[in-house]
Amino acid sequence: MAKDISLGDMKNMVFMTTTIVNGHGKAVVVETGMNSKVGQIANMIMENEAPETPIQKKLNQVSKILGTTCLVICLIIFVVGLFKKIEPVEMFMTSVGLAVAAIPEGLPAIVTIMLSIGVTRMAKKNSIIRKLPAVETLRK
């Protein structure tokens, strides 16, 4: 999680990375290492946790809806097969086969291809994108 690193309340503070040009003074050490403000910034850089992009959120929603719907349909087909006196093992295998067939295997590849097309278009306009998911947040 990103932490709020507000420096607004720190008028009389000197940090390890501060360069003093002129004058003299005394200082009291209040925090060291990763507990200091500079350490918190370094920790945020090391964590490198990017928030979910809008397309990742939508894909997660679609996946949950698709998975739940698929399970419900497979359960209904399994129960209908049992009422029609079909072997439970055969109905189970049919239900599993339907569940596997309902999952779109090509979806991640399609999303990646579309994002790479966006990166290519940005490169033609002399823009460099470091992370592929960042392309989706850009608008025309």
C-alpha positions as a Markdown table, in Angstrom:
| # | Residue | x | y | z |
|---|---|---|---|---|
| 1 | Met | 0.0 | 0.0 | 0.0 |
| 2 | Ala | 1.2 | 3.5 | -0.8 |
| 3 | Lys | 1.7 | 5.7 | 2.3 |
| 4 | Asp | 1.0 | 9.4 | 2.4 |
| 5 | Ile | 4.3 | 11.2 | 2.6 |
| 6 | Ser | 3.2 | 14.8 | 3.3 |
| 7 | Leu | 6.0 | 17.2 | 3.9 |
| 8 | Gly | 3.7 | 20.2 | 4.6 |
| 9 | Asp | 4.0 | 20.1 | 8.4 |
| 10 | Met | 7.8 | 19.8 | 8.4 |
| 11 | Lys | 9.1 | 23.4 | 8.1 |
| 12 | Asn | 12.0 | 23.0 | 10.5 |
| 13 | Met | 13.2 | 19.6 | 9.5 |
| 14 | Val | 16.5 | 18.5 | 7.9 |
| 15 | Phe | 16.6 | 15.2 | 6.0 |
| 16 | Met | 19.6 | 13.0 | 5.4 |
| 17 | Thr | 19.7 | 14.0 | 1.8 |
| 18 | Thr | 19.5 | 17.7 | 2.6 |
| 19 | Thr | 22.5 | 19.9 | 1.6 |
| 20 | Ile | 23.2 | 22.9 | 3.9 |
| 21 | Val | 24.8 | 25.8 | 2.0 |
| 22 | Asn | 25.4 | 28.3 | 4.7 |
| 23 | Gly | 25.0 | 28.8 | 8.4 |
| 24 | His | 25.1 | 26.6 | 11.5 |
| 25 | Gly | 22.7 | 24.8 | 13.8 |
| 26 | Lys | 21.9 | 21.8 | 15.9 |
| 27 | Ala | 19.7 | 18.9 | 15.0 |
| 28 | Val | 17.8 | 16.1 | 16.8 |
| 29 | Val | 17.4 | 12.8 | 15.1 |
| 30 | Val | 13.7 | 11.8 | 15.2 |
| 31 | Glu | 13.7 | 8.8 | 12.8 |
| 32 | Thr | 16.3 | 6.7 | 11.0 |
| 33 | Gly | 16.5 | 4.2 | 8.2 |
| 34 | Met | 13.3 | 3.0 | 6.6 |
| 35 | Asn | 11.2 | 4.9 | 9.2 |
| 36 | Ser | 12.4 | 8.3 | 7.9 |
| 37 | Lys | 10.6 | 10.1 | 5.1 |
| 38 | Val | 13.4 | 9.2 | 2.7 |
| 39 | Gly | 13.2 | 5.6 | 3.8 |
| 40 | Gln | 9.4 | 5.6 | 3.2 |
| 41 | Ile | 10.0 | 6.9 | -0.3 |
| 42 | Ala | 12.6 | 4.2 | -0.9 |
| 43 | Asn | 10.2 | 1.5 | 0.4 |
| 44 | Met | 7.5 | 2.7 | -2.0 |
| 45 | Ile | 10.0 | 2.4 | -4.9 |
| 46 | Met | 11.0 | -1.1 | -3.8 |
| 47 | Glu | 7.4 | -2.3 | -3.4 |
| 48 | Asn | 6.6 | -1.2 | -6.9 |
| 49 | Glu | 2.9 | -2.0 | -6.4 |
| 50 | Ala | 0.9 | -0.4 | -9.2 |
| 51 | Pro | -2.8 | 0.1 | -8.6 |
| 52 | Glu | -5.2 | -2.0 | -10.8 |
| 53 | Thr | -5.9 | -0.4 | -14.1 |
| 54 | Pro | -9.5 | 0.1 | -15.3 |
| 55 | Ile | -9.2 | -2.8 | -17.7 |
| 56 | Gln | -7.8 | -5.1 | -15.0 |
| 57 | Lys | -10.8 | -4.2 | -12.8 |
| 58 | Lys | -13.3 | -4.9 | -15.7 |
| 59 | Leu | -11.6 | -8.2 | -16.6 |
| 60 | Asn | -11.8 | -9.3 | -12.9 |
| 61 | Gln | -15.5 | -8.4 | -12.9 |
| 62 | Val | -16.2 | -10.3 | -16.2 |
| 63 | Ser | -14.2 | -13.3 | -14.9 |
| 64 | Lys | -16.3 | -13.5 | -11.7 |
| 65 | Ile | -19.6 | -13.2 | -13.6 |
| 66 | Leu | -18.5 | -15.7 | -16.3 |
| 67 | Gly | -17.2 | -18.2 | -13.7 |
| 68 | Thr | -20.3 | -18.0 | -11.6 |
| 69 | Thr | -22.6 | -18.3 | -14.6 |
| 70 | Cys | -20.7 | -21.2 | -15.9 |
| 71 | Leu | -20.8 | -23.1 | -12.6 |
| 72 | Val | -24.6 | -22.5 | -12.3 |
| 73 | Ile | -25.2 | -23.7 | -15.9 |
| 74 | Cys | -23.0 | -26.8 | -15.4 |
| 75 | Leu | -24.8 | -27.6 | -12.1 |
| 76 | Ile | -28.2 | -27.3 | -13.9 |
| 77 | Ile | -27.1 | -29.6 | -16.7 |
| 78 | Phe | -25.7 | -32.1 | -14.2 |
| 79 | Val | -29.0 | -32.2 | -12.2 |
| 80 | Val | -31.1 | -32.4 | -15.5 |
| 81 | Gly | -28.9 | -35.4 | -16.5 |
| 82 | Leu | -29.5 | -37.1 | -13.2 |
| 83 | Phe | -33.3 | -36.7 | -13.6 |
| 84 | Lys | -33.1 | -38.3 | -17.1 |
| 85 | Lys | -31.3 | -41.3 | -15.5 |
| 86 | Ile | -27.9 | -40.6 | -17.1 |
| 87 | Glu | -24.9 | -42.0 | -15.2 |
| 88 | Pro | -23.6 | -39.5 | -12.7 |
| 89 | Val | -19.9 | -40.0 | -13.8 |
| 90 | Glu | -20.9 | -39.2 | -17.4 |
| 91 | Met | -22.9 | -36.1 | -16.4 |
| 92 | Phe | -20.0 | -35.0 | -14.2 |
| 93 | Met | -17.5 | -35.3 | -17.2 |
| 94 | Thr | -20.0 | -33.5 | -19.4 |
| 95 | Ser | -20.3 | -30.7 | -16.9 |
| 96 | Val | -16.5 | -30.4 | -16.5 |
| 97 | Gly | -16.1 | -30.3 | -20.3 |
| 98 | Leu | -18.7 | -27.5 | -20.6 |
| 99 | Ala | -17.0 | -25.5 | -17.9 |
| 100 | Val | -13.6 | -25.8 | -19.6 |
| 101 | Ala | -15.1 | -24.9 | -22.9 |
| 102 | Ala | -16.7 | -21.8 | -21.5 |
| 103 | Ile | -13.5 | -20.2 | -20.4 |
| 104 | Pro | -12.1 | -17.9 | -23.1 |
| 105 | Glu | -8.5 | -19.0 | -23.4 |
| 106 | Gly | -7.6 | -16.3 | -25.9 |
| 107 | Leu | -8.8 | -13.3 | -23.8 |
| 108 | Pro | -5.4 | -12.5 | -22.2 |
| 109 | Ala | -3.7 | -12.7 | -25.5 |
| 110 | Ile | -6.3 | -10.4 | -27.1 |
| 111 | Val | -5.9 | -7.9 | -24.3 |
| 112 | Thr | -2.1 | -8.0 | -24.7 |
| 113 | Ile | -2.3 | -7.6 | -28.4 |
| 114 | Met | -4.6 | -4.6 | -28.2 |
| 115 | Leu | -2.3 | -2.9 | -25.6 |
| 116 | Ser | 0.7 | -3.5 | -27.8 |
| 117 | Ile | -1.1 | -1.9 | -30.7 |
| 118 | Gly | -1.6 | 1.1 | -28.5 |
| 119 | Val | 2.1 | 1.2 | -27.6 |
| 120 | Thr | 3.0 | 1.0 | -31.3 |
| 121 | Arg | 0.7 | 3.9 | -32.1 |
| 122 | Met | 2.2 | 5.9 | -29.2 |
| 123 | Ala | 5.8 | 5.1 | -30.5 |
| 124 | Lys | 4.9 | 6.5 | -33.9 |
| 125 | Lys | 4.0 | 9.8 | -32.2 |
| 126 | Asn | 7.4 | 9.8 | -30.4 |
| 127 | Ser | 6.1 | 8.7 | -27.0 |
| 128 | Ile | 7.6 | 5.9 | -25.0 |
| 129 | Ile | 5.5 | 3.8 | -22.7 |
| 130 | Arg | 7.4 | 1.8 | -20.0 |
| 131 | Lys | 4.5 | -0.3 | -18.8 |
| 132 | Leu | 2.0 | -1.9 | -21.2 |
| 133 | Pro | -1.1 | -1.5 | -19.0 |
| 134 | Ala | -0.4 | 2.3 | -18.8 |
| 135 | Val | -1.6 | 2.6 | -22.4 |
| 136 | Glu | -5.2 | 1.9 | -21.5 |
| 137 | Thr | -5.5 | 4.9 | -19.3 |
| 138 | Leu | -4.6 | 7.3 | -22.1 |
| 139 | Arg | -7.3 | 8.9 | -24.1 |
| 140 | Lys | -7.3 | 10.4 | -27.6 |
